[in-house]
Amino acid sequence: MNTPKTIIYHIAGNRNKGSLDIIQEYWIVAIVATKLHTDIKYIQAGGTVGERYRYYTKEEAQIAEKLFHLRNTEKESKTEISAESYQDFGSEPTENAKNPMQKFESGATRTGDTEKLNYVKALSPIVLERYVQYLNAHRKQADGIMRDFDNWKKGIPTDRYLEGLGRHFIAVWLLGDGFPAEDDKGPVTLEDTLCAIIFGASGWLHEIIKDKRKGKTLESIVTCASRVPMTKACENCINFEKCTVERKQNV
């Protein structure tokens, strides 16, 4: 029995929704049709034939394609596919399926990285570059002094992050619908506003994760009436003494 021919299609591109571009990227394993009137068939994660199935990493698509060929060769008619080689992405994968061995042209080998965090694939260098440019443009304080890039890590009350995110969300909404938007300094652009949202979201998340890694939770932190965790930045607040009294009363 001849092995059916297959091909892995890479789908990537921008899909415009309003004024925002949505990136879509995935892989599809299809059985090559031998006649023009033959319907194209698709390969499921377990190597079976079914409806069109999206794989969000190329490695997953390649494993599914390999399983399909194992099921459809002369060897398969004599030897049953072992449990170790079978991988169904709807169930718990085996360790070998998670990290298949890779062999490079040089002859070097290493364990696959399908389960490892891949920061290069997950993040966009052009977005990170634009975001740091945005931070640099906003480093100058009202007194003319340039603040350090990591000044925000000293601690900003989470209610300030929430307020900012609310304003920036409305601005993005307006700009996305084709209307102008502005802040206290004048008109704003979509790029700058999206960068502002990244700043607010990452800053707030930084405070949450920082406290979590120090063994703290929002419930274990003595908070004021507004439920804002106290940070080092609070010491510079004009209401610091009054706020401290309120915190002690809420213990």
Beta strands, then each sheet from edge to edge (+ up, - down):
strand 1: 6-17
strand 2: 20-31
strand 3: 41-43
strand 4: 49-50
strand 5: 101-103
strand 6: 109-111
strand 7: 182-183
strand 8: 186-187
sheet 1: 1+ 2- 3+ 4-
sheet 2: 5+ 6-
sheet 3: 7+ 8-
end
